[in-house]
Amino acid sequence: MAIFSVYVVNKAGGLIYQYDNYVPRTEVEKTFSFPLDLVLKIHDEKVIVSFGQRDGIRVGHALLSINGVDVSGKYTAEGKEIQEYLKDPANYPVSIKFGRQKLSSNEKLMLASMFHSLFAIGSQLSPEVGSSGIEMLETDMFKLHCFQTLTGIKFIVLADPRQSGIDALLRKIYEIYSDFALKNPFYSLEMPIRCELFDQNLKMALEIAEKAGTFGPGS
């Protein structure tokens, strides 16, 4: 069981804090002979797998490195187009590493804003007045848990579906936010959280939650 990441979104939908606690290893490196038995395409300036799942390589995985050298988007380290490079039989055999590309800062900002909008839509779709909005989204690989305060700040935790004690963890994070961000004289409301004590106490809370699943009195 694991807690993957924490997001804090302000009432305007802006991402003011994000922490990756655990990122599952999804990289696969294999040696290929010509012709390459995977279909690749360019998406968002990256080379990704569009067809031909095999040996842990999945559709949507990005090409990360060639012969142990990291690529730069759709180009090799030498500046050659990756797709053209892989069409040349002289470049084989070739070792290629595939994996899930890490989200960029801009992508995280965009996703936080999108969830903020979905949360509002969820509240408006409710047949009853005063709906809390989206509190949990579930997939086969993770659950997204959300707690919104009375002032509109959203605390979001992505965790393993089997992880327990997330409701208590969300309230603990709110407590940490109140103690170490709001009470910090140098912190401005709605702005990004940059506080070492907040970071330290959040990491400690995540560690306790992963081990015990709950928070006892006075924790």
Disulfide bonds with the S-S distance in Angstrom:
none
